[in-house]
Amino acid sequence: MEDWTDYITTVKELNLYRAPVNYRPLDAVHVEAEGQKYLLLATNNYLGLTHSLAVKKAAMSAVEQYGTGSGGARLTTGSHPLYEKIEKKIAAFKGTEAAVVFNTGYMANVGTISAILNKGDVVFSDELNHASIIDGCRLSKGQTVVYRHADMNHLAEVLENTTCSGRRLIVTDGVFSMDGDIAPLDQIVTLAEQYQAMVMVDDAHAVGVLGRGGRGTVDYFGLKDRVQIQVGTLSKSLAAEGGYVAGSQALIHYLINKARSFIFSTALSPATIGAAYAALEELEKNPGLVDQLLMNADYVRTALVDAGLQVDGRVTPILPIMVGEAGIAVKMAEELKKAGLIVSAIRPPTVMPGASRLRLTVSAAHQYDDLKRAVNIIIAVSKKMNLI
Ligand SMILES: *Cc1c(COP(=O)(O)O)cnc(C)c1O
């Protein structure tokens, strides 16, 4: 008991304490808390589809047709008919033979990496990969070699110098979740082919964002059939919950029989899968949503950079404003909240010490007036805090 309290006291002193805040959503990008209305610049709901009428109706009709919970794991009785529909649709969207849905993106990464790597295998992992990739590596029986972020010379060096009797796997985020930059997937694939490694890309922040109609990084770089494993989530642009893996039919059969996070957890509810399916349909019908998203992101990025802020990342809707110390990030997020904006203060352990930042995310659902007001507030607060 005491240890737990001590830990909390310590993280509070370091400005690293965190607790969930409950917000009442008003629409895709506005929330209410304690009688105050806020604009969200911190949602992964990139296309605003959580509040699309078609998506909401699909969730409701799935409940009416099939009930609330799934009542079982996928390999027992939980695999309702919407699963077959969505897995086919994901495979078609990603341009692969097959796809399988996991309960979360987290579970897709953990289950896949631990299922495909055995003793004697090696995984090469970018140092800024998502925690779920790191946990998958930790859980696998293979060896993990971490390469410097997006550093292709270093990746080539470790591929050259690591002896491996079994499989080699290179794994990377497609769009890095805290930095908003795009992995050099074309160069990764070239190296993989040179060293006979498989490539796995996690497109959690790239689907609905990059590539034709938001198909993700493999499409963005034109690498069809050269990336063996594409992971993604149904929880960001696709407005629901769940994760997936898309790849060859053989890989998907293997994961279904081997990935423990797939096998030992109750299947997602009909409402969730119904919503995700409808969101994917909406995206296919309205590829202009992706253009709107990128235009909104460009508007905010350009305005902040012009004002003198250090905003890393290009193209994507993830805009990190680098501030360094955790305390500054927290203070700035508090000031922005007072002015009506919700922005995430990202601190260790999510990022390295000294790399704390405010992480803005832009959505296609943001109106121009909202973004203009947000930019003005951020610039005013940055001046007040002597960041510019
Ligand atoms: C959000 C995220 C995940 C986890 O997906 P969930 O469906 O939320 O569990 C995995 N990888 C990356 C890169 C992410 O950003």
The ligand as an SDF file (V2000), in Angstrom:
LIG
                    3D

 15 15  0  0  0  0  0  0  0  0999 V2000
   -3.3430    3.7320  -30.9840 C   0  0  0  0  0  0  0  0  0  0  0  0
   -2.2460    2.8770  -31.4710 C   0  0  0  0  0  0  0  0  0  0  0  0
   -2.2760    1.4970  -31.2900 C   0  0  0  0  0  0  0  0  0  0  0  0
   -3.3160    0.8290  -30.4370 C   0  0  0  0  0  0  0  0  0  0  0  0
   -4.5370    0.7480  -31.0650 O   0  0  0  0  0  0  0  0  0  0  0  0
   -5.8370    0.5430  -30.1680 P   0  0  0  0  0  0  0  0  0  0  0  0
   -6.8370    0.0510  -31.1270 O   0  0  0  0  0  0  0  0  0  0  0  0
   -6.1650    1.8570  -29.5570 O   0  0  0  0  0  0  0  0  0  0  0  0
   -5.4660   -0.4740  -29.1220 O   0  0  0  0  0  0  0  0  0  0  0  0
   -1.2820    0.7410  -31.8760 C   0  0  0  0  0  0  0  0  0  0  0  0
   -0.2970    1.3100  -32.5750 N   0  0  0  0  0  0  0  0  0  0  0  0
   -0.2170    2.6340  -32.7430 C   0  0  0  0  0  0  0  0  0  0  0  0
    0.8990    3.2200  -33.5530 C   0  0  0  0  0  0  0  0  0  0  0  0
   -1.1850    3.4690  -32.1870 C   0  0  0  0  0  0  0  0  0  0  0  0
   -1.0930    4.7800  -32.3270 O   0  0  0  0  0  0  0  0  0  0  0  0
  1  2  1  0
  2  3  1  0
  2 14  2  0
  3  4  1  0
  3 10  2  0
  4  5  1  0
  5  6  1  0
  6  7  2  0
  6  8  1  0
  6  9  1  0
 10 11  1  0
 11 12  2  0
 12 13  1  0
 12 14  1  0
 14 15  1  0
M  END
$$$$
